[in-house]
């Protein structure tokens, strides 16, 4: 769509992608020469669908919309001249600009038209226009541009004239273009696949044009664009500009737009041909701009009725704005993202012999189980499942063909199905080719190619076939059903075609020419390959210089083969490794070249060959090696090497720093005992194999360096107390004679040098260690070493003794301290689990006789006394406190008599202000038993809630309710409960004062007229409502709901203010709602139109009113609420200038006369003084034919002004017929107060109007 830019927001919460309704508003001219913004009725989405894109139409109430099924729908009262079958059809794209509309159908055909119909011009697609995916129509009737299925671009104008497009364009993803304000000619801008913007000024001549990169977008990643603007992938706004040089002409000033919002990442931008536009940020915020002033700035703002709405997308046109609103979330589950499509038809029709191509639908989420099927007249065609093409035959003439995609989803029930638009099959105009002529075979000399005859939609009377070589006819050979042609050298480079001609009745000839076959050179070697390598088993041969053939085209495939003695193929690829099977043979290499479709390859041999191949010399298979650690007093073992063949003899010896040492051992194993004098030297083991022909093969092992023998230098020392629970640690570590990084030292702790009881550099003594001595050992070892070196602390720590007995914490008394109950002592833990535990109970600090058990039964003698229990832990027969005896006494518990009755001693209370937003406070009750559990809750209208705590903030849910506070006491020992509900309450709760419906003004702001106020209504309750009139901010001494406009008010802006006041609980609140008029105009001193003769149109009777269901048209300039005697200006088309029209008022037919349409298309009529108040229809008819031209509803109100009392029903709006009312209690009260002249509390008092305007 030419006016919309869309950018996804990958790093932010995405906006909704579809919505339930379209909201739109437009600028409408009024009778005073001005204009105002009119809110249009919302448009709901078709059943089962959601809107995804909206395009308003310029200066009318029509919109064009796309749904999530890719259906296009047209809405509004004006006739857009939509071609039959398009409304509700599946399309690829739609665009609207000025009077021109265009659609790309599901099959890729382009349809454009002018909404004024008739012979009004529009760009006309050429007959051979490419199958398109996207369309952009210009701001006038002269230009359109499309993106083709292959990513190329084509442009056209009136009468199918093609406009120039630059040669060599890269693949594009988006096209925008047309005539725009400020440009000398059409402009095209395209978005390429690599996110660059290219542009050019096309020409309707054949002169070539050149594309250049837009300077504003250079270095930026562009996501989408309109002709004049673009968005980057990050949502940044770019103003591309339009002038003769295609360069920016203005800064991003954008009258009316909020800079802070425009600087945010944007999600959608829509731009009208006038340069005005609007946008959504990625956070869903709306704003707009206009190069104009006044109402055009207001037109680009979001109406207050949509504040807080969840917006999906925006649309704009001159004088018209629209948004898509998502009231609900899109249905969950899979959905079609792009419908099934069919291409290959012409203007929506196919003929026998055509081949249709289906494009499968896409789904979200993607499905792993997708099938396709061709349908004829809605029924599946056998054998066409998952076939992308369909050949149309004469049997389908009169039927419709469609392409269906079905997608299955787990746990989703029936598959999701998407059918393409249907293609009608029509009869071919005369015989046609069903299947064209074809050639089988490869095009090269000495090859015979076969020609396959074409088939036709009907059987020919006769048939001829022949060959063309570069358009020269050649007879060929063969039978009537098959023709062959032997290609020769002189045909190389020429194009061969096979032609079938069918001869039909009435001298009709139908010719079918095959696709051309270019005769290529016969493939042959130019230079042979050369191979290098040693003719010995194990050697690898390779191609040193590849073969060269006389055709180096990309489709020539070269394979490699290796032959043994030109008989057996032994390998493929560019290398070959010789094996023992090749001994005595010669190996040859061949390169074989072939082209697709060619029967036989061309060969290139290396005839020199490599050979004869000899056996390999003996070699080491596994080398000599050394096993063992290199240190003195260690015996190393030498492992013999192995060879590729068995040696006749073998020798082995040791080298110590290259000096030969005999070693010890058997023929299969040699050992070497390392000595101190070898420390620091390198030891190697050598194997020598002796083979035939005096061949010797030697294998030397990797060197092994002899290291010092690991030993202790100084022993460790340990510190710690020999007592259970004490931790021993290494105070000074052991030192060894090798501090290399690969030396590993481990730590062990021994009990009496017998048992290892711990590892690591610390050890904590346990009770198992009592009586023993603990020793520490450090053990050092190197990788590969068989045994470690030890370093002991022989002093040891011990013998280990027990730790002093301790108690952690205090014993706890469990149970209810009530007479007759039993208390239980829960002992505290001690440091020795094996110690003996004993108890003694005390009362008031004195031991209780015999109370030495874990439990104590409470008697009446203990009432009021503090009871404790002492815990004693001992061992080894200890009787006095010390290392083997410890004691601890519990906290006291007071013994009570049997429970008292649970009663309220102080009730719960509540206080606070009864207005939403205030916090009320509750004070809990107290009860007779201080040990009872007490919980307090909040009560709403007598019902206990789950809310606890001492405060509660009042919300809208509490409005009208009374709030109390309740405390509940519970005692577990006897399940007793008690409750206290606050006697007082806070309530009924009132809502905060707010405007419910805004104040409104009606009437014409002109001296001699009367303004009528409809006061606001308010929420909150217990309100006092006051009303007042103001002129230019100064209060008028005028009451009532009506204000007659006198000369002293000329030029002033009149405001009616409704004020609601309330004083509750010490809180004073006030809200106001104003409604203002335009500046009061001077009195109308012009001569009103006279009432022309009431001649019925066509000379007959008065016409009938508009029929039910006939759409209305916005013909009334200004407000449709008028007064008796008002002069109305009716706007017709300027094309009717000079025509005679009759104006009628219904429902009681009133002929307002025959009038001549002015040059600007307007007619002025006066509303009769005697017309009934209420709703009417004003209608305009052609005076000659009587045809209805247009009509619109108006409302006639009383404009006499009255006495100023403002009494509702005294001829004001409230007494009009055919109107509904919605007056709440406070407004009724206000109206009643207006009848009480002189009641000052309300403020609508009848006062004498001053002679001059205040201020």
N, C-alpha and C positions, 0 to 999 in steps of 0.2 A: 504494500500500500504506500502510495507516494508520500503521505503525510505522517508516517509513523516510523519511529526508531525504537527498537527493543533491544535491551542488553540484559543478559542474565547476571545474577549477583552470586558468584560461586562461593564467596567467603562470608556471606550474610544470609540471614533468614530470607528465603525467596518470597516475593509477592505471590498472591494466588494467580493461577494461570487461566482461570475461567470464572464466570460470574453468573448470577441468577437474573439480572435485569440491567437495562440501559437507562441511565438518567441523563436528560439533555435539556438545554436551555438556549434561547436565542434572543437576538436583539430585534425588536419590532418597533416600527415608526408609529408615532401617535399623531393626534389631530392638530397638535400645536407645532408641528415641524420638528419635534425632538424624537427621542426613542428611549425605550426602556427594555430591561431584561425580563423575558417571560419564561417561567418554568413550564416545561412540557410534561405531559403525562409519561410516567415510567413505562418501559416496554419489557414485559416478561419474556424470558427465553422460551423457545418452543418446548413442548412436553418432552421430557427425557433428554434434553440437551442443555448446554450451557454456552454463553457467549464467550468468545475469545478475542474478538476484534470489532471495533466500531468505527465507521466513517460517516460523519455528519455531511449532509448536502448543503451547499451554499444557499443562505437566505430563505430556506423553507424549513418545515418541521420534519422533513424526511431524514432517515438514517439508513445506512446499509451496514449489515452485520454479518460476521462469520461465526459459526458455532464450532464446538469441539468435534463435530462430525464432518467438518470442512464443508458444511452447507452454507449457502449464501441466502440471506433473507432481506427483503426490502420493506420498510415501514414508513408511514406518514400519509398526510392527506393529499399531497400533490401527486399528479400522475407522472411518474418518472419514465414512462414509455418503455418499461422493461420488456425485452423480447419474450415471447411465449416460451414456457418451459424452463426459464432460468431461475425464477423465484423458488427457493427450496431445493435447488439442485446441488449436487456435489461439484465443487470447483477446486482448482489449484490456487487461484489468486483472484482478487477483485481490487479495483481502484476507482476513485472518484476525484475529479478535479474540475472545478467550475461547472459548466454544463455537460461535460463529457463523463460517461461511465464506461468501464470496461471489465470484462471477465475472461479469465483463462479457464476453459472447461476442464473436466476431469480427463478428457482425451488430449489436452494440449492445444485445442483450437482457441483462437482469440476472437471475441465479439466485442465491438465498441459501438456506442450510439450516443446521440444527443438527447438529453432529457426533455427538450422542448418539442421533439418529434418532427413529423412531417419531413420537409426537405432541409431541416437545419443540419449543418455540416458536422462531421466527426471524422477522426482519423479512420481510414478504411484498410484493414489488413490485406496485404497482397495474397493472391490465391496460393502462391508457393511459400508462404511464411512458414518458418520452422515450427515444429511442435514446441510450445512454450511452457515454462514453469512459473514465470513472474511477469507482471505487466506494470508499466508506469505511464499514465496518460498526462498530457501537458495541460498547462493552465488555460490554453485556448483550444480551438478545434483542429489545429493543424499538425499535431505531432504526438507520437507515442513510441515507446521503446520497450522491447521484451528481452528477457533472458531465455535462451533456448535450452533444451534438455541437455545438450553437450557442453553447456557453459559458455557458448558464444553469445553475441549480441546482434540483434537486428532492429532497425528503426524504420518507421513509415509515417506517412501523412495522409492527406485527403486523396481520394480516388486511387488508393493503393500505391501511391508514389513512394518509392524507397528513398530514405535519407542515408547519407554516407556514414560509414562506420570505419574506424581505423583498422588497417590490416595488422595481423600479428598480435592481436590482443591476447593476454593470458586468460586462463579460465576465470570467469567471474561468478560471484555468488549472489550479487544483488545489483539491480539497475534502478536508477532514478533519473528522470529527465522531463523537460517541457519548457514552455515559455513562462518565465517568472518576472515579477516586477523588478525593473532596473536592468534587465538584460536585453541586448539588441536582437538576439535570436534565441533559438532553443539551446539548452545546455543539457549535456548528459554527464552524469557522474556514475561510476561503477565501482563496486567493492570487489577486489580480486581475492583469490583463494588464500593469498598470503597476507591479507588484511591491509592492503594498500588501497588508496582512493585515486583512480585515474579519471580524467575529465577531458572533454573536447566540445567544440561548437560544431554540430553537424551541419551538413548542407544538403539541399534537395537536388543539387546538381551532381554530376559524376566526379567532381573535383575531389581528390583524396584529402583526408583529414588526418591529423596526428594527435594522439593522446599524450598527456603529460600528467605527472603526479601533482595532486593538489598541494600547494605549499603549506597550508595550515596543518595537514595531516602527516607531513613528512616526519619520519622517525617515530610515529605513533602506531599502536596496534588498534585499528578501527574495527568495531564490532558490527555497526549498522549505521545507515545514513538516510536522510531525506535529501532532496535536491540541494537544500541550502544549509543543512546542519548534519552533525554526526555525533556519535558517542563512541568513546574508546572502550576497550575491554574492561577497564577499571571504572567505567561509568562517567568519565569526564566529558563535559559538553564542549563541542567544537563548533564555532560559527564559521562556515565555509565561505560565505559571501557570494554575491552575484554582481558582476558587471561585465563590460566588454572584454576585459582581460582575464576574467574568471578568477579574480583575486578578492580577498576580503575587503569590504567597503565600509564596515562599521565595527566598533568594538562590541563586546558582549554587554551592552548597556541594557537593552530589553526593558522598555518602559513597563512598569508595574510589577516586574519580577523581584522577588526577595533575593538579594545577592548571596546571603548566607545559605539559602536553600539551593540556589543554582550552582553553588560551589560544592555541594554534596555529591556523592556518587548517585547517578540517575539510573533509573530502570526503563523509563518510557519517555519519549518526546514526540509530540505531534505538532506539525507546522502547517499553517494555511498558506495559500498562494499570496496573500497580502503581507506575509512576514510575521503575522501574529502566531502565537502558539501557547502550549501548556505542557507540563511535564509532571511525572511522578518520580520522587526519589526512591532509592532502594528501601527506605524505611516506610514508604507508603504516603509521604507528604506530597501535597498537591500545590502547584502554583502555575502562573502563566504570565504572558507579556503581550503587549500590543504596541505597534509604532503609532497608534492613534491615541486619542484622549477620551475622557468622559465615559460613556456607557460601554465603549469597546474595551476599556481597561476592566470594567466590572464584569464584562462577558467572560474574561479569562480567569476569573476568580471562582473558587468552589462555593456553590450556594450553601447557606447556613443549614439547610435541611439535610445536607450530606455530611455535616461535621461528624467525625468519628466513624464514618462508613469505611468498610474494607474495600479499597479500590483495586481494580485489576489492570485497567488500561485506560488510555485517554484518546480522544479524537477531536479534531478541530476543522473548521472551515470558516469562510468569511461569514460573520454574523451568526455562527452556530458552534456550540461546544457540547461535548458528550463524554461520559465516563461509563465504564462497566463496573457494577457493584456486586461484590460477593457477600450475600447475606448468609449463605450457608457454605460449608466446606464441600469441595467436589466429592462425589461419591467414591468410596473406597473400592478397590479392586481394579482389575485390568481394564484398559480402555484403548480405543483406536486413536493413534496419534496422526496417522496419515492414511486415508482410505485407499482401497483398491482402485487402480486406474487402468484404462485401456488406451493405447495409441494405435495409429494406423488407419483410422477412419478419416473421412473428408466431410467437414461440416456436420459431424455427428452421424454420418451414414457410411455404410460399407457396401461393397458390391462383390458379386462372385469373382473370385480370383484374388481379392485382397487378402493380405495376411495381417491379422491383428496381434498386437503384443500386449501382454498383461504385466502390470507392475503390482507386486504383492503389497498389501497394507502393512503398516508397522504398528506395533503395540507397545504400551507401557504398563508393566514391565515386558521385556522381550520374552518370547515363548520359545521353548525348545521343540515344540510340536506344532509346526505350521504347515498347512496344506493349501493348495490352490485348486480351483476347478472352474472350467468354462461352463456357462449356462446358456441355453437357447430357450427363449420364452420362459425363463425362470426355472428350467429343469436341467439337472446336470447332464452333460454329454459324456457318454461312455468313452473311456480311453483318453480323456483330456486332463486327468488329475495330475497336478504338478507339471503340466506342460506350459511353457511360457508363451507359446504362440498358438494361433488358431487360424486355419485356412478356411475362408468363406467360400461356400459353394452355392450353386443355384437352388439347392434344396432348402436353403435358409431364407430365400427371398420372402419378404413380408413378416419375418420374425425379428425378434430383438436378441442381442447377444450381450452378455455381461461376464465379468471376471470376479470370482469370489475368493476371498482369503479367509480361512478358518484357523483360529489359534486356540489350543487347549492349554489350560493352566491347572496346576495341582489344587485340589480342594475347591475348584471354582464351578463345578457342575458342568452345564453345557458349554461347548466351545464358543468363543467370541467370534462373530462373523461380520465381515465387511464386504459389501457388494459394490462394484463400480457402477457408474452411470451406464444405462443401456445404450447400445449402438443399434440403430435400425438398419436392416439389410434391404436394399432396394435393388430392383432389376437393373442390370447393366444396360447402357444405351447401345445396343448392338452386341455382336460377339466380342469377347475379351479374352485375354490370356489368363489362364488359371495357373499354369506352371510354366515358367519360361524356359527357353532353350538353354542348354548347359554343355560344358566340355569336360570330359574325363580324360586324365592322363597328364604327363609332365611335359612342359614345353622345352624341348631340346632336340637338336638334329638327330635323325635316325630313329625317332620315337613316333609311333602312330597314336594320335589322339582321337578319341571317339566323341562324336556329337550326339547329344540326346535331344529328341524333338520336344518342342513346346506342346502343351495341351491347351485347349480352348474351352470357353464356357458352353459352346455347342459344337457339334461335329461339323467340320468343314466339308464342302463338296469336293475339294481337292486340296492337295498340300504339296509344297515344294521346300527343299532344304538345300543349302549351299554353304560354302566356307568363304570368309573374307580374310585376306591377309593384307593388313594396312589398307582396308577398304577395297582391295582388288578381289574380284570374285574368282574363286577356285572351285573346280568341280568336286574334288574329293572322290572317295571310293565308298562302296558299301551297298546296303540294301535299302529299301524304302523306310525301314524302321531303325536303321543305324547307319551313320555316315562316319567314315574314318578319313584322316588326313595324315600322310607321312611327312613329318617336318624335315626340312633340308637346311644345309648350311646357309643358303642365301636368305633364309627367313630369320636368322638371328637378329634380335633387336626389334623385330616387327611384332605387331599385335594381331593375334588370330581370333576371329569370332565365328560362332556358328549361328546361322540364321534359319528360322522356320517361318514360312509364309502359309497362312491358311486362306483359302478362297471360299467365299460364302455367297449366298444368293444376293441378287441385286448388285453384282460386281463389287462386293465388299471384300477388301483384303485386310487381314490383320497380321502384322509382322512381329516376331519376337527375336531379338538379338541377344545372344549370350553375353555375359561379362567377358572382357578381353583376356586372352592368355598371351603373355609376352614370351616370345621364344628366346631362351637364354643360350649362351654358348655351351657347347658340349664340354662337360667337365673333364679336364686332363691335367697331367702333371706338367709343371713348368721346370722345377728343379727337385732332385731327389733329396731325401733326408740323409744325414750322416750320423753314425753311432760311435760312441767311444766306451772303452772299458777293458779290463784284463781278462783273458780267457782262462780263468781259474775258478774252481768251485768256491763259492762264497763271495765272489766279486759281483758288483752291481753294474749292469750296462745301462746307459742312458742315451737319449737323443741329444746329440751335440748341436745339430742344425736341423730344424724341422723341414719337412717337405713343403713345397710351394705349388699351389694349383692355380689355374687360370681364372678362378672365380673366388674372390675374397668376400662375398656377401655374408651378411650376418647369419643367414639361414643355412649356410654350409656347415655340416657337422663332420668333424674329422675324428676317426677312431684309430687306436694304435694296437698292433698285434705283433707278437714275437713268435717266430717259427724255428723249430729244430730241424735242420737239414732240409728246409723248404717242404716239410711233410706235415709235421704236427704243430698245432698252435699251443704254445706252452705258457703264454702270458699276454696280458692286455695292460695298457697304460704306457706312460712315457719311460718307465724303468723296468728292468728285469734282473733278478738276482740268480746267478748260476747255481745249479744243484749238482749232486753227484750223478744224477741221471743224464746230465748234459756232457759228461766226460767222453771225449773222442768225437763229439759232434760240433757242427758250426751253427751259430745262432744268427738268424736274419730278422730284420725289422721291416714292417710295412705300415704306411699311413694310408687310410682308406677314407675318401671324401664322398659325401652324398648330400642331396638336397631333398626337402620335403616333397613327397610324391614321386621321387625318382625311383626307378626300379632297381638299378645296379649302381654300385659305387665306382669311383675312379681310384686306381691304385698307384702308390709310389713306393718302390722298394729300395732299400740299401743293399745292393747286390754284393758288396764287399764281404759282409758278415764278420762275426767275431768267432775265431776258433782255429784249430780244434781246441776244445776245452780240456784242460788238464786238472788232475786232482789237486787239492789244496795241500800245502806244506803242513807239517805237524804244528800245532799251536797249543797254547795254554788254555785249558778249559776252566780250571779253577786254580787260582794261584796259591803259592806257599803262604802259610799263616802261623802265628804264634799264639798259644794258649797259656794263660797264667799271668800273675802280677809281677811287675819288675821291681824287686827289692832283694837285698842279700838274704841268703839262706832259703830262697825260693827256687824250686825246679821248674823251668819253663818247658813246655812241650811244643815241638815243631811238627806241623801238619804238612805232608807232602803235597805238591801241586799235582793236578791231573792234566792229561794232554788229550788232544783230539784223536790220537791213536796210541796204541800201546808201545812204549819205547823198548828197544832191545836191551837197554841197561839204564840204571838210574843211580845218581849220587846225591847225597844231602850233607850239608855242613852248616855251622854257625859262623856269623861274622860279628865281632865285637869291635865297634869303631873301625870296620873294614878289615880287621885282623881275623884270619881264619882260625876257628876253634873246633876241635873234633866233636865234642859233646859225647853223650852216651845214648844207648838205646838199641833198638832192633831196626831191621831194614824198614819197617813200617812206622816207626815212631822214634824220634830223636829227642832227648832231653838235655837241658843245660842247667847246672846248678850255679846260681848267681852268687858272686862273692863281693866282699866289701870293696875290693879294688875296681869293681865294675860300676860303682855308683857314679852317675852322671854320664855314662857312656850309652851308645845306641846299639842295640842287639838286633840282628836280622837272621832269618832262616832262609836257606837257599836250596832249591831243588833243581837238578840238572838231568834232562832226559836225553839219552843217546839213541839216534835212529839210523836207519840205513843210509848209505851214501855219506857217512861221516857228518850227519846233521845233528847238531846239538841245540836244544832249546832250554833256556834257563828261566827260572821263576824266583824272584826275590821278594820276600814278605815285606810288609810295612815295618818301619823301625819301631822298637820298643825301648824307651829310655829307662834305665835302671835308676830308681829313686832310693833315698836313704831308708833304712829300716826304721819303721815307726816305733818311738819309745817315749816314755815319760821323761820330762825335764824337771818339773816340780809338781808335788802332789797338791790336791785341793784341800781347803779347810771348810768346816761346816759350823754354823752357829745355831742356837735355839735352846729352849728350856725342855728338859725331859719330863714333860707333864702332858697328860691327855688333853688334846685341843690345841696344844702349841704347834706352830708351824716351823719346821726346820728349813734352812736355806743355805745355798752355797755362798760362803762369804768371800772365798778366793778360788777362782776356777783352776783346774789342772792345766799344765802347760806341756805340750808335746813338741818334738823336734821337727815337725813339718806343719807349717801354718798355711799351706796351700788352700785355695778356696774349695778344692774337692775333698778335703778332709772333713768327715762327718763325725761329730761328737754327740754321743747319747749319754743320758743320766739314769742311774738306777740306785734305788734305796733297798738295803738288805736288812732283814730282822735277824740278828745274831749270826750274820754271815751265812744264813741258810736259805731264807725265803726272800724273794723279791716282792716288796710290798708297794713299791711306787716307782714312777718314772717322771722325768722332768727335773728342773733345778730347785723345786721345793717339795716338802712332804709334811702333811699334817698328821700328828700322832693321834691314834685311836685307842679305845679301851683294850683292843687286842694286843697292843704293844706293851701293856703294863708288865713290868719285870724284865723286859728285854732291852738290848742295846741296838741302836739303829746306826748302820754304816752306809757311806755314800761311795759310789764308784763312777768315774768318767771313763767312757770307752770310745776310742778313736779308730776310724777305719777309712780306707780309701776305696774308690770304685775298682772292683775286680780283685780286691785283697781278700784272702781266705779267712784271716783271723784278725780281731782288733788288738790294739794295745790298750792296757788297762792302767788306771791311776786311782788308787784307793786313799780315802781318809781313814787311816787305821785307828784313829782315836775313838771315834764313835760318840754317840749321844745316848746316855742311859746310866743306870737302868731307869725306865720310864715309870712314873708314878701316876696315880689318879689325880684329877683336878678337884678343887674344893667344890662341894655340893652346893648348887644354887637353885633358886626358884625364879622363873621369869613371869612377872606380873603377879596378880592376886587371884585367889579363888573367887568364884562367882556363885551367888545364891540365886537359884531359879525357883519359880513358883509364886503363887499369890500369898502375900503376907496377911492372911485372914485366919481368924480362929477356926480350927477344924481342918485347915488345909495343911499340906505337907511341903516343907521346903527341901530342896535338894542342893547339895554342895557339888559344884563342878570344879575340880582341881586345876590349878595352874600347872603348866609343864615345868619339869625340873631338868637339870643337866645330866642326870643319870636315870635312864629308864628303868634300871633294875633296882633302884632304891625303894624302900618301904614307905607307903603313904598312910597317914593317920589323920583323924579329924577330931576337933573339940568345938562344941557349940557354946556360945556365950550369950547372956541376956544382960543388957545394961552394963556390959564389961565384966560380968561375973560368970564363971563357968557353970553350965547347967549340968547337974548331976546326971551321970549315965548317958549324956548326949555325946557319944563318941563315934556314932555311925555317920554314914554319908547323908542320911536324911534326918529330918526333925519334924515331928507332928506338933502343931501350934495349939496351945491351951489358953484358957481365959487368963491364967496367971501371967501370960506374956504380953497382954494387951497394952499398948502404949510404950512398950520397951523396944529399944533398938537391939536387933538380933544380929550377931556376926558368927562366922565360922573360921577356925584357924586350921590351916593345913600344915602338917609336919612331914618332911621327907628325911629318911635316915638310912645309914648302911653301916655294916661292920659292928652292929650292936651299940652304936653311939646313942647317948641319952642327953647330952648337952649340946647346945649350938656350937658349931665349929666346922672343920673341914668336911665332917661326915654327917652333919645334921643341919637342916635349914627349915625356917618357918615363914609363913605369910598369912595375913588375916584379911578377910573380905571387907567390902564396904557394908555398913549396917543397913538393915531393912527394918522399918517400923511395923510392928504387929498391930493390926486393926481388928476391932470386933466385927461381927457379921455385917454385910453391906447395908448402908442407909438407903432409904428411898431416893431414886434419881429424879430430882425436880429442878425447875428453873428458878434461879436466884436473882438473875437480872436479864430481862428480855432483850432480844435482838432489835436493832433500830436501823433506819435507813434515812439518808438525806441527800439532796442534790437538786439540780435544775432540770426540768422535764423537756429538754430540747435536744434534738439529734445533734451529736457531736460533743455534748456535755458528759462529764464523768460523775456518776453517783457513788456514794460511799456507804458501806454497811459496817455496823459494829456487831461482832458476835455476842450471843447470849453467854451467861455463866450459869453453872449448874452446881447442885449440892455436893457432888462427888468430884473433887478436883482431879482425881485420877481417871475419870471417864474420858473416852476419846470423843472430841468435838470437831465436826465438819460443818462449814457454812456454805450455803448455796444461794444462787439468785433465782427468784421466781418472777415469771412473766404471766400476767393475767391469771394468777393462782396456780400455775403449773411450774413445778420445780424443774430447772434446767440442769445441765451438767456443768455449768460455769460455777467456779468457786472463786475464792479470793475476796478481798474487801473492797474492790472497786470494779465498776462496770461502765464502759463507754457506750452511750446510746447510739444506735444505728437506725437506718431506715426500716429495718425489720421490727423495731420496737414501736413505730408510730401507732398511736391509738391505744397502746397497752399501758397497764399499770405495773410498776416494778416494786417488788418487796424483797426482803432479806430473811432467810430462815437458817437457824442453827439446829443441828441434830447431834445429841449426845448418845454414846453407845458404851456399855460396860460389858466386857467379855465374860467376866466371872459368873454373872447370872443372867446374861443376855438382856439386861435392862436397857430401855431407850427412853429419851425425852426429846421434845421438839419445841422450838420457840420461833414463831413467825412475827416479823415486825408489825406493830400495829399501824404505823404510818406507811405511806407509799409515795412513790414518785410517779406522777402520771395524772391523766393520760398524756403520753409522750407526744410532742408536737414535732412535725417536720420543720426544717429550716425554711424560711421564707424564700420563695423563688417564683420566677415568672413561668406560668403554665402556657398561656397563649399570649402572644405579643399584641400590643396596641396597634390598631389599623386606622387609616384615614381613607375616606372615599370622597368623591366629588372633584370638581375642577378648580385648580388654584388660579382663579381669575376674579377680578373685582366684579361684583354683582352675582357671583355664585355663592354657594354655601358648602362648607366642608362638614362632613359628618364623622364623628369618632366612634370607633368600636373599642371600648376600654379593654385593657389586658385583664386576664384572670391570673390568680396566684395560688400557689400551694403553701401550706403551712398551718392554716387554721387559726381561729380567734384573731382575725385580721380586721383592721380599719382601712378602708380603701378610699382614696381621695383622687380627684381628677382636676386638671387645670389646663388652660390654653396659654401658649407662649408665642411671641413674635420676635424673631431674631434673638432669642435667648432672654427676653424680658417677659415677665408674667403679665398676662392681660386680666383685667377685672371683668371676666366673662365666664359664666357658668354654662352648664348644659352640655349636651353631646353634639350640638350643632353650632357652627360659627359662621354667620353671614360675613362675607368678605367685602369690606368697604374700601373706599379710595385711599384712606389713610394707611391701609395695610399693603398697598401696592409695593412690590419689590421685596417684601419680607418673606422669610421662610416660617411657615406656621407649624407649630408643634403641639400635639396633645400629649400630656404626660399623665399616666396613671400611677399612683403611689400607694403601696401597701405598707402599713405600719403595724407593729405589735410590740407590747411591753409585757413580758412574762417572767416571773421569778427574778426581777431586777435586770433582765437582759432586754435591751431595746434593739429592734431590728427594723430595717426599712429597705424596700426594693422598688425600683421604678421601671417603667417601660414607656418609651417615647415612640411616636410616629410623626414624621415630618413630611410636609408637602414640598413641592418645588417652590421657587419664588413666585409670589402672587403676580400674575400678569395683569396688565391694564384691561379695562373693560373692552369688549369687542364692539368697536364703533363702526365696523364695516357693514355694508348693506347686506343683510342676509339673503340667501338665495330665495327667489320667489318660487312659489309652488307652480311648476309648469302644468299645462293641461294634463289631466289624468287619462291620457289615451291608452287603452290596453294595448299590449304588444300584438302586432299582426292585425290590428283593427278589430279584434274580437273581445271576449270577456277577459277579466283580470285572470292572470295565471294562477295555477294551483301552487300551494306551498311545496318546498323541497320534499321529495319522497323520503320515507324512512330508510335509513342506512346510507343515504347519499352523503359523502364526506363534506365537511365544511372547509372553508378557506379563510386565512387571515386577511380580510379585506379592510377591516376597520383600523384606521390609523389612530393610535393612542388607546385610552382605556375603553373597555367595552361596557363600563358602568356609566350611564349618561343620565341627564335630566331632561325633563320636558323643555322644549325650546332650544336645546343644544343643536349646534350644527355639526354634523359628522362628515368626515372626509373618507371616502371609500377608495381604496387603491386597486385599480384594474391594470391590465397589461397596457403599456404605451402603444402597443400595436393597434389598440382599439381607439386611438385618438380620432375624434370626429364622429365616432359611431353614436347612434341613438340607443339609449337603454332606459328601461322602466325599473324603478326601485319600489319594492313592496315591503310592508311590515306585517308579520304574522305573529300570533295565531289568528286573531280577528283581522281579516285582510284589510290593510290600509294602503292605498295607492299613494306613494310619495312623489309621483310625477314621472314624466319622461324628461331625460337629461341628455346633454351632449358630453361625451367623454373629453376631458381636457387633454392638452398635448402631453402632459406627464402621466396620463392614464388615470386621473382622479375624477371623482364625482362628488359634489358637495350637496348634502340634503339636510333639512331641518326636521327634528323630532316634533311632531304636533303637540300642542299644549294639552289636548284632550285625550292623549293616548293613555291606556291603562298602565298602572305601575306593575312592575314585575318583569319576567323573562319574555323576550321576543326573539324572532328570527328576522334579520334584514336580508333581503334577497335581491339580486340584480338579474334582469332578463334582457335578452336581445330584443329591441323594439320591433325589428322586422319579422323575425322568425318565432319569437316567443320562447326561445331556448333559454334555460337557466344557465347563467354564466358563473355565479358564485353566490354563497350565502355564509352568514356567521351569526352566532347567538350574541345578543346584547341584553343588558338589564337596565330598565328605566326606573329611576328613584326620584323621590320627592326632593325638589331643590328650592322650596320656598323659604326655608330658614326658620319659620315658626317664631315663637316668642322667646326662645332661648332657654326654656325650662328643660329641654332635652328629654321630655317624657317619651319613653319608648312606646310606639304604637300610634303616635300622633302624625302618621304619614311618613315616618322614617323607615330605615331599611328593615327594621324588625317586623314591619307589617306587610312586607311584600309578599305577593303570592309566589308559588313555585320555588320557594327557598326553604331550606332546612335551618335548624338552629341547634346549638349545643351550648347551653348556658348553665353553668354550675351554680351552686347555692350562693356563692359570694357575689356573682354577677347579678343574680336575681335580687339579692339584697341591695346591690348598688342601684339597680333600676328602680326599686321601690323607694330608695332614699331620694332619687331624683324628683319624685313626685311631691316630696315634702319641701316646698320652696322655703328657703331660709334656714334649713338645718345646717349649721356651720360645720359639724363634725365630719361630714362627707366631703364637702368642698365643691359640689356641683350646685352651689347656691345661685338663684336667679339674681343677677346684679345688672345694673344699668351699664351698657357698654360705653366706654369713654369715647369722646369725639375724636381723639387723636391716638395714634399707636404709641404705646409706652416705649421709651428708649429711642 
